[in-house]
Amino acid sequence: MPLTDTAIRTAKPTDKPQKLADGGGLFLLLNPKGGKWWRLKYRFEGKEKLLSLGTYPDTSLKDAREKREAARKQLAAGIDPGENRKAVKAAKAREATNSFEVVAREWYGRQAPNWAPSHGEKIIRRLERDLFPWLGSRPIASITAPELLAALRRIEQRGAVETAHRAHQNCGQIFRYAIATGRAERDPSPDLKGALPPVKQTHYAAMTDPKAIGDLLRAIDGYQGTLATKCALRLAPLVFVRPGELRAAEWAEFDLDGGEWNIPADRMKMREPHLVPLSSQAVAILREIHALTGTGRYVFPSARSSQRPMSNNAILAALRRMGFAKEEMSGHGFRAMARTILDEVLQVRPDYIEHQLAHAVRDPNGRAYNRTAHRAERHKMMQRWADYLDGLRAGAVVLPFKKSV
């Protein structure tokens, strides 16, 4: 006789397991502790087998019967329900381990040691914020070009067109890694060529007019904020490194007596060590701040904790407090300022300038110059640059000297 919900609810456990049959091989197994498990007994290729269909009451009598009928249809089609379940479970496990997020994090883990920390942080934040919520759980081999475009369009629609392009580039790198590791057969990202609007070329705001530079330097001298921020502002135009390289500067990197700052590769964008010759003015600023922060790790520690460097927004915020709009000057602007004046006004050799900007410079044979290339000439250039800025600060009409470096 088929089971009823009432019969199941009122069934009492005994000291031995009981089988309450419903028909068609379906029965409820009632164990001595009161647990109730649905089971389906069936035969496949002459062998008797047992299939678990869930527990009661989570799986109701109606649900169990529906599962029984589904299993019988598989048997009629020559499919073993138990083996089919194992295959489906294994496929889902493979999909989980080959999801876009799993592959992307694996790719990131292999690439991040070769990047500057700040660069790696931007990429993982971009993946976690803009791609994983929409693509993360999808099997990477199943992601189509329209599906990828939909995720990128979400970024574009908030006005971050450049970020959308960078995310597109990252996706291509991830798909190619998936192909190389046998988890995808093709990369759909090239199919999106032209699908995103082009990025409007913008440049970091920078002052290149000598009179305006003089005004900026005098404003920095009158800055009323913390000594650490003021010293960072004063040092920025003298060394024209990237803002992240300046704010995370560590005392162990400096040789003040020798007038040099050696930035290790792991803090540089190009992952190459970089030498910054220090003018006498730069050394004087560093000796001043050394009295305040010299016992710690960072030259410019965070105002909240000496265990962290200054905020990446500190210099930019200080420029705004002094009244310089974002269209006038940025933290990166000190680099463009130096490059323009050194080239167009002081007429310094371009390769010396490029070396000092930590750009890739190669010799006639195509080999990258090492960090100490043209060391003496770069020391002269940096001192000449600092002296030139002193003249602008004083309000002098500074004329270019004859080319000497």
SULNORWO-V587819 format. One record per backbone hydrogen bond with DSSP energy under -1.0 kcal/mol. CO is the residue of the C=O (numbers start at 1). NH is the residue of the N-H. If there is no record, write none. Layout:
CO/NH ; CO/NH
This chain:
4/8 ; 5/9 ; 6/10 ; 18/30 ; 20/28 ; 23/26 ; 25/41 ; 26/22 ; 26/23 ; 27/39 ; 28/20 ; 29/37 ; 30/18 ; 31/34 ; 35/31 ; 36/56 ; 37/29 ; 38/53 ; 39/27 ; 40/51 ; 42/49 ; 44/47 ; 47/44 ; 49/42 ; 51/40 ; 54/38 ; 55/59 ; 60/64 ; 61/65 ; 62/66 ; 63/67 ; 64/68 ; 65/69 ; 66/70 ; 67/71 ; 68/72 ; 69/73 ; 70/74 ; 71/75 ; 72/76 ; 73/77 ; 74/79 ; 75/78 ; 80/84 ; 81/85 ; 82/86 ; 83/87 ; 84/88 ; 85/89 ; 86/90 ; 87/91 ; 88/92 ; 89/93 ; 90/94 ; 91/95 ; 92/96 ; 93/97 ; 94/98 ; 98/140 ; 99/103 ; 100/104 ; 101/105 ; 102/106 ; 103/107 ; 104/108 ; 105/109 ; 106/110 ; 107/111 ; 108/112 ; 111/114 ; 112/115 ; 116/120 ; 117/121 ; 118/122 ; 119/123 ; 120/124 ; 121/125 ; 122/126 ; 123/127 ; 124/128 ; 125/129 ; 126/130 ; 127/131 ; 127/132 ; 131/134 ; 131/135 ; 132/136 ; 135/138 ; 136/101 ; 138/100 ; 139/142 ; 144/148 ; 145/149 ; 146/150 ; 147/151 ; 148/152 ; 149/153 ; 150/154 ; 152/156 ; 153/157 ; 155/158 ; 155/160 ; 156/159 ; 159/161 ; 160/164 ; 161/165 ; 162/166 ; 163/167 ; 164/168 ; 165/169 ; 166/170 ; 167/171 ; 168/172 ; 169/173 ; 170/174 ; 171/175 ; 172/176 ; 173/177 ; 174/178 ; 175/179 ; 176/180 ; 177/181 ; 178/183 ; 179/182 ; 188/191 ; 189/192 ; 190/193 ; 192/195 ; 205/330 ; 209/213 ; 210/214 ; 211/215 ; 212/216 ; 213/217 ; 214/218 ; 215/219 ; 216/220 ; 217/221 ; 218/222 ; 220/223 ; 226/230 ; 227/231 ; 228/232 ; 229/233 ; 230/234 ; 231/235 ; 232/236 ; 235/239 ; 236/240 ; 242/246 ; 243/247 ; 244/248 ; 246/249 ; 249/299 ; 250/253 ; 251/254 ; 253/262 ; 255/259 ; 255/260 ; 259/278 ; 260/255 ; 261/276 ; 263/274 ; 264/267 ; 265/268 ; 268/271 ; 274/263 ; 276/261 ; 279/283 ; 280/284 ; 281/285 ; 282/286 ; 283/287 ; 284/288 ; 285/289 ; 286/290 ; 289/292 ; 289/293 ; 290/294 ; 293/296 ; 297/251 ; 300/310 ; 305/308 ; 308/302 ; 311/314 ; 313/317 ; 314/318 ; 315/319 ; 316/320 ; 317/321 ; 318/322 ; 319/324 ; 320/323 ; 325/328 ; 325/329 ; 332/335 ; 332/336 ; 333/337 ; 334/338 ; 335/339 ; 336/340 ; 337/341 ; 338/342 ; 339/343 ; 340/344 ; 341/345 ; 341/346 ; 342/348 ; 349/353 ; 350/354 ; 351/355 ; 352/356 ; 353/357 ; 354/359 ; 355/358 ; 361/369 ; 363/366 ; 367/363 ; 370/373 ; 372/375 ; 374/378 ; 375/379 ; 376/380 ; 377/381 ; 378/382 ; 379/383 ; 380/384 ; 381/385 ; 382/386 ; 383/387 ; 384/388 ; 385/389 ; 386/390 ; 387/391 ; 388/392 ; 389/393 ; 390/394 ; 391/396 ; 392/395 ; 396/398
